[in-house]
Amino acid sequence: MDLLSGELEVEKHVKYILSIEKKKDSFESVAMEHLRMNGAYWGLTTLDLLGKIETVDQDEVISWVMQCQHESGGFAGNVGHDPHILYTLSAVQVLALFDKLDVLDVDKLSDCILWLNFMEKNAATFSPCLLDRKLDICGLQNEDGSFSGDIWGEVDTRFSYIAICCLSLLHRLDKINTEKAVEYIVSCQNLDGGFGCTPGGESHAGQIFCCVSALAITGSLYHIDKDLLGWWLCERQLKSGGLNGRPEKLPDVCYSWWVLTSLILIDRVHWIDKVKLARFILDCQDKENGGISDRPDDAVDVFHTYFGVAGLSLLEYPGLKAIDPAHALPVDVINKIFFDRK
Amino acid sequence: MTENKDSDDIAFHQLKQLERILECDPLINEVGFIHPSQFAALDDEIVGSDKSVAHSIPQSVDEFISTNLDANDLQHDSSIFWIRDHKLAISTEALFHLYNAAKHAFMAALTQQKMVDSLCRKTDKSLNKKVTDDNTGPDIFLESEVMNHSKALLLLSCDNGTAWNSRKLICSKKQCLSLLMDELLFSALILSYAPKSESAWSHRRWVIKAIDGKYPKFEDVVERESELVEKIAERSKMNYRAWNHRCWLITYMTKEQVINQLQNSRKWAELHVGDSSCFHYRQLLLQRMLKHCSRFDVYHVRKEELEWNEMLIKRYIGREALWVHRRFLSQLGSRPFRSEAEKEPYVVSNQDNINMNNFISSEMQLLHSCLSISDNDFEDIQSQGVFAASYILWMFKFFNLRQQLHNSQLTVLEDMPRVMGELKMALNKLCPEKTLLWEDQVISRIM
């Protein structure tokens, strides 16, 4: 990896990320405002990995994050929007980056997540009076151990990961039935060793990251046949060095994160060529204006910039902070949460 | 300042036009965003195409009157909107302002609606118990505002969850079947230009769950839904969200539908051999179909699928999706049923051993036919060699488990060290970048 040292355009990536906030004059940028919370997480984590998080106004960020909190406890993607578990994790992660988890009403938030796990199966057909109750409490594990993303009942292993990761960061894993949650995740494993969104769902590297990380956080990795899953994952590496997310797909920088974290967590990362992967990520940089794209010469965005930098961090690229593969936060942030508890 | 206000007014006016267009033609089934300079080309295309379909929406003033629509309402700025034959094009130049106008109008209506709702809840009497004779209450008006604005907004930003949710909320309050069916039309429109929109697919699942048990011909809904996925998958290659939706539908299918789907998807898969998702769909259908079948049936269905797959492998050289499917088939009939097998000890018959021996022998033949040509420099032919050799290695690793489980006598496996040596040599030569994987797997197999 040392051979490639100096090729990462740190200053330009920092400049690129800071510029995103100012660009609000194009349709493409405003039409994504409903997921600004995810964008904040991607941008800020990248800055932290690059050692430049102090370039942003912390108070401004935190006050905006808190404005996105719904009365139920969950967070929305932006002010005035509906809460969803997808944005709730990002909000918690952003607060963790600034060591500000203490601004949260932790019990209220974890109750809300818990409730997402206890919703009636037929959330689709509930009556308006039930709906009112749900809007008031909002909290999301179902009977089978799965989690819904919000009160509307869609179930996905991504939401299981988010709930588990969030509660772990808040020291509230004891609130849910982790045994049931793990049982549901394991039921989504396929014969190829991978995982899908729901039982029987096609294996996808993004879903695999969620399932493997959730199992790692709950100490349940023994459910995985590591050789079988590791084999599937390392077949994602293509001749270019880049990784794809499923068979027959093109390589994409974002899978540097999803595939690599999973391989690390199951201890099979030596089955891929790490230097070639780092080379691929570095080739996806916009060397002039900063930012990283999905593939060489495509347009950059904050999503791929984060996954590229986080991937390089996992590959121990010189000069980057280390990142925790399961919680998707810098290791020093995680250490503060788990080892410096007041 | 005044300039801003003027442009806001213009944008709001354009939004009204868009909403009118959507309201007047609920059958719009395709939308696209194009540069206004291309509008003329669209007109030419229409002139050149079959004119007989051009009458499905009112084209003349007479028709407007006969269909009870106000002609003035459909007047729109033709430099921004283009509409014909239920196809709508919106100028890319207008998107930014149009989006802002839609967002503000939607958010304002939603806030007001929530206020009225919470007021009703506090006073504990619902202003809109049912759509009764009084159709003019403030809540009814606000609901239609939310529906109109969210429609325009979603057309411009398809994954705005808040806008989708506002529609779900109104639908669940009204409990009206036709309203739910309209949501299927509308989300299909969104998918026409955003086939990967997760929110739109999720919205459809919500609607389908809501009409299950209420719609008289639910089977038809499932059928049409499956057709929609196929139509979209045709245009949008390897669409995970679309195929995931189709897989989800299987639980709602009747036995006959599952068999039909297996037949139909076979033709589709032959024409799209790189679309791994379609093969995954078949895998689920096969598992569903064979769930309560005898070992004999499983054997024959598997054999047929294996032969079909081998034919495709030989016709389309170096397609990963075909080999991934074969891995699944090599396991079909054993592992998926392991939990059942554990309950009742599986007795391996002589016939099982013969079948297994025959199967492995034919797989070895397939391997050799693929490896014999892999000296060739063509990339596809080399890939074929890697896929074949790694398939065999993968399968043996699996049969190791199976052998322990069932204690079968497999004569083909006696020569294992030689086979492993051969696989290792082929893989290291054809795919040296994964040497560590091959080493580990071969060692763990021999041990």
Contacts between the chains, C-beta under 8 A, distances in Angstrom:
chain1	res1	chain2	res2	distance
A	25	B	96	7.6
A	26	B	96	6.9
A	27	B	92	7.8
A	27	B	95	4.3
A	27	B	96	4.5
A	27	B	99	6.0
A	30	B	96	7.0
A	30	B	99	6.1
A	30	B	100	6.9
A	30	B	103	8.0
A	31	B	99	5.9
A	31	B	156	6.5
A	31	B	157	4.3
A	32	B	157	7.8
A	34	B	157	6.9
A	34	B	159	6.8
A	34	B	160	4.7
A	34	B	161	6.4
A	34	B	162	6.7
A	35	B	159	7.4
A	76	B	162	7.5
A	77	B	161	7.3
A	80	B	107	5.9
A	80	B	111	7.8
A	80	B	162	7.8
A	81	B	160	8.0
A	81	B	161	7.1
A	81	B	162	4.5
A	82	B	161	5.9
A	82	B	162	4.4
A	82	B	165	5.0
A	84	B	161	5.9
A	122	B	209	7.1
A	124	B	206	5.3
A	124	B	209	3.4
A	124	B	210	4.6
A	125	B	172	7.6
A	125	B	209	6.8
A	125	B	210	5.2
A	126	B	172	6.7
A	127	B	172	7.7
A	128	B	126	7.5
A	128	B	172	6.5
A	128	B	173	5.0
A	131	B	169	7.2
A	131	B	172	6.3
A	131	B	173	7.9
A	132	B	121	6.1
A	150	B	161	7.7
A	150	B	165	7.6
A	152	B	165	6.3
A	152	B	168	5.8
A	152	B	202	7.9
A	152	B	206	5.9
A	153	B	206	7.0
A	153	B	209	7.7
A	154	B	202	4.9
A	154	B	205	6.8
A	154	B	206	7.3
A	191	B	327	7.8
A	191	B	328	5.9
A	191	B	331	5.4
A	191	B	335	6.0
A	191	B	336	6.9
A	192	B	324	7.2
A	192	B	327	6.7
A	192	B	328	7.2
A	196	B	244	7.4
A	197	B	244	5.9
A	198	B	248	7.1
A	200	B	247	6.0
A	200	B	250	7.7
A	200	B	284	5.2
A	200	B	287	7.7
A	201	B	244	5.8
A	201	B	247	6.3
A	202	B	240	6.8
A	202	B	243	6.6
A	202	B	244	6.6
A	202	B	247	7.0
A	202	B	276	7.7
A	202	B	277	5.9
A	202	B	280	4.2
A	204	B	240	6.1
A	227	B	397	7.2
A	227	B	440	7.6
A	227	B	441	7.1
A	227	B	444	6.7
A	228	B	397	7.9
A	230	B	437	8.0
A	231	B	394	6.8
A	231	B	437	6.8
A	231	B	441	7.1
A	234	B	434	6.6
A	234	B	437	5.6
A	235	B	390	7.8
A	237	B	433	7.5
A	237	B	434	7.8
A	239	B	433	7.8
A	246	B	238	7.6
A	246	B	240	7.3
A	246	B	276	6.2
A	247	B	276	4.6
A	247	B	320	4.5
A	247	B	321	5.7
A	247	B	324	5.0
A	248	B	238	6.6
A	248	B	274	5.0
A	248	B	275	7.4
A	248	B	276	5.0
A	248	B	319	7.5
A	248	B	320	5.2
A	248	B	321	5.1
A	249	B	238	6.1
A	270	B	436	5.6
A	271	B	434	6.8
A	271	B	436	5.6
A	271	B	437	4.4
A	271	B	440	7.3
A	272	B	434	8.0
A	273	B	433	5.4
A	276	B	433	7.4
